[in-house]
Amino acid sequence: MAQVAVIGGGPGGVSCAIWLKRLGLEPVLYERGHIGGQLHDISLPIPDLPGEPLITARELIERLKHHLKTWEIPVFEGQEVIAYRDDQILVLKSGQEIYYPHIAYAPGLRIRELDIPGREWITQQSTSEILNMNTDLPILIVGGGDRAFEAAIRLAQAKRPVILIHRRDHFRARPDFQTKVQQLHIPIYVHTHLQSIESVPGALIAHAEQNGHELSFPVSVVMVRIGMEPDIQPGLCPLPISDVVPLWPRAHVRCLGDAVSPVPFRSIVSAYASGMMAAKELVMNLRHHA
């Protein structure tokens, strides 16, 4: 019988499941989407995974799947977990209820939304979907991190006109992304805040403010990439109240991964490590109380 339900099939959840199996437990992995989690949103090569220079996210996803298969860990994709009742009953969105004495919860992150007039015109499409659109108007991207710069680079490399705006004058994006944006001559407006979006025939008008001056951009698409926030199901793990990592707030629940890690330390490598630590801590505690 499975002893631990691992919830979340990103790098942290997969790492935790593999370590649990390696340490002698029988885990089962649940993922509401597909194995890989947020890796599916990465299109450019991953430069900082030790031992794997410039591996692509797609290659990494396939390796994660293969590793789970090698260890014969049961995986249930498309199964959303909504609660863990009485520290023993896992509740799925489908209504199914399953007994597990322990769970390891590896939630991911979701896109932080921008609450402005006209926010319904902010696209929910991916960069790949936008690349398939036919338009001569620029694509406006809001943000200064990796996801904003990555989208801008991909679109500019495909000869699509792009405009970047950012509320600060410094960026969180990787230095190589910043260099590439400069090389591609992508216009960047700093100290610029998107105020509202207006729909007119054949275009969107993005209204912004820069140091007290009003700016208007006729654009085809508005993409908001202002960062990520924890995508935590309250029925599984208390929401973090600070940037301090919460240490297992419930005896039968381990929370791990990016969603419960301090923002500066979120990475694929730290997700792997958090999965390993959660698995080892759980196993050591089980042995101690045996």
Salt bridges, closest charged atoms under 4 A:
GLU26 OE1 - LYS21 NZ 3.06
GLU52 OE2 - ARG63 NH1 2.51
GLU62 OE2 - LYS65 NZ 3.65
GLU77 OE2 - HIS34 ND1 3.74
GLU80 OE2 - ARG32 NH1 3.99
GLU80 OE1 - LYS93 NZ 3.75
ASP86 OD2 - ARG85 NE 3.89
ASP87 OD1 - ARG250 NH2 2.72
GLU97 OE1 - ARG85 NH2 2.94
ASP115 OD1 - ARG119 NH1 2.81
ASP169 OD1 - HIS170 ND1 3.38
ASP169 OD2 - HIS191 NE2 3.47
ASP176 OD2 - ARG174 NH2 2.75
GLU198 OE1 - HIS207 NE2 2.95
GLU229 OE2 - ARG110 NE 3.25
ASP231 OD2 - ARG32 NH2 2.11
ASP231 OD1 - ARG110 NH1 3.05
GLU281 OE1 - ARG254 NE 2.75
